[in-house]
Amino acid sequence: MKIDFTNKTTIVVGGSSGIGLKIKEEFENLGSKVFSISRKEGVDINDTKKVDKFLSKVDKVDFLINVASINFTKKIDEIDLDEWREVINTNLNSIFYITKQCIDKMGSGSRIVNFSSIAGRNRSLVSGVHYTTSKAGIIGFTRQLAFELGPKNINVNCVCPSQTLTNMLQNSMSLEEQEKLSSEIPLRRLATVEDQVGPVVFLCSELSDYINGAIIDVNGGQI
């Protein structure tokens, strides 16, 4: 089955770099009109007024992909309340607000794909407790929203990537640490951004019509 997103409108939250940028490019290649929300496009996702102004220009939303995330590699005794709030606001609260504002623009057959993390499933070797908490929250958010929006035929699912070769990861892990982690993954490599795009395309296609509330691990076999 050929996947064609012609006449579809996609919003990628965090579509200016890393996984989000690759998703934006792939959906454009498949024919979708894509809007990206990020600071690089002049929209702070934690600024509700700027978000509202941006969304006022979008008439309909077929696919909402929530990718935006920040991370700090700190232990709890190194994290102050301001940093805790920054991470929770960016990784969780902004996703709640943007999703809520988009729902009225969605119709039957629309899709929401949220990005959590392997850290939200279990724990993290490198990330702080604020990051893992926010990502666990995304999983709960996804499952409850799938229950609420299912009767409207709006599917809500979640992707949980493992460590992926983005700038954020490369800035937080040394090459030696990356090689050590790769040796512990059954597939013996870290994920690429391309590895994370395919499941999103699938979840937005008709091939996934009966998949709702799923938490999909894209982790090379890590537990």
C-alpha positions, -999 to 999 in steps of 0.1 A, spaced: 0 0 0 14 34 -10 12 60 17 0 94 4 -6 124 27 -17 147 -1 -44 172 12 -34 165 48 -22 191 72 4 182 98 17 201 128 50 190 141 58 205 176 95 207 177 100 204 139 131 225 135 158 199 144 166 163 151 137 138 149 111 165 145 129 180 114 132 146 98 95 139 104 86 173 89 107 165 58 93 130 53 56 142 57 63 169 31 77 143 8 45 123 12 24 153 2 13 168 35 13 205 42 34 208 74 36 235 100 64 234 126 61 250 160 94 258 176 115 287 189 134 287 156 101 295 139 95 323 164 71 304 186 80 295 222 58 265 229 56 276 265 41 310 255 3 303 251 -3 337 234 22 329 207 9 294 203 -27 307 199 -16 332 173 2 305 154 -27 281 155 -51 307 144 -35 305 109 -42 267 107 -78 258 96 -76 220 101 -52 195 117 -51 160 103 -19 149 121 -4 164 153 31 151 161 44 162 195 82 158 195 95 188 214 117 181 244 146 193 265 169 173 287 195 180 314 218 153 328 217 161 364 210 143 397 182 154 419 204 174 443 216 195 413 181 204 401 164 235 414 127 243 412 132 266 382 149 239 361 123 213 372 95 237 360 113 244 327 116 207 318 80 198 329 66 229 311 84 222 279 81 184 277 46 179 292 26 211 299 31 226 264 20 193 248 -12 194 268 -19 229 258 -11 226 221 -30 193 218 -61 208 236 -61 238 212 -58 215 181 -86 190 189 -114 213 177 -95 215 143 -95 177 140 -120 155 124 -127 118 121 -96 100 110 -71 125 125 -41 113 144 -20 124 174 14 109 179 33 118 211 69 112 218 79 98 251 111 80 257 126 47 269 132 68 301 95 72 305 90 34 304 116 26 329 145 49 339 174 66 323 212 60 325 219 97 319 188 119 321 176 137 351 145 129 372 126 158 357 131 144 322 120 109 331 90 122 350 79 143 320 82 114 297 63 90 320 36 117 320 34 117 282 26 80 284 -3 85 308 -15 115 287 -15 94 256 -35 65 271 -62 87 286 -65 109 255 -69 78 234 -98 67 256 -114 102 254 -110 108 216 -116 73 204 -153 78 200 -145 107 177 -123 84 156 -92 103 165 -64 79 172 -38 88 198 -5 68 201 29 72 215 64 64 204 91 57 229 126 61 213 157 49 229 189 69 227 189 84 193 218 101 175 206 137 178 225 168 187 209 166 222 223 131 228 257 139 213 260 169 237 251 148 267 271 116 261 308 112 252 318 90 222 331 64 246 297 64 264 279 60 231 300 31 221 296 14 255 258 18 252 257 5 217 275 -27 228 246 -34 252 218 -30 227 208 -62 209 211 -45 175 245 -32 185 239 4 175 222 36 186 191 46 168 192 72 140 166 99 135 154 80 105 147 50 127 121 71 146 103 84 115 89 52 101 67 44 130 52 79 129 44 76 92 28 42 100 7 56 129 -6 84 107 -15 61 78 -46 39 72 -24 9 80 -29 18 117 -66 25 117 -73 1 146 -43 11 167 -52 35 195 -36 41 229 -5 21 219 29 28 234 54 17 207 91 11 217 116 19 190 147 9 210 167 -18 192 156 -44 217 166 -26 249 147 -35 281 
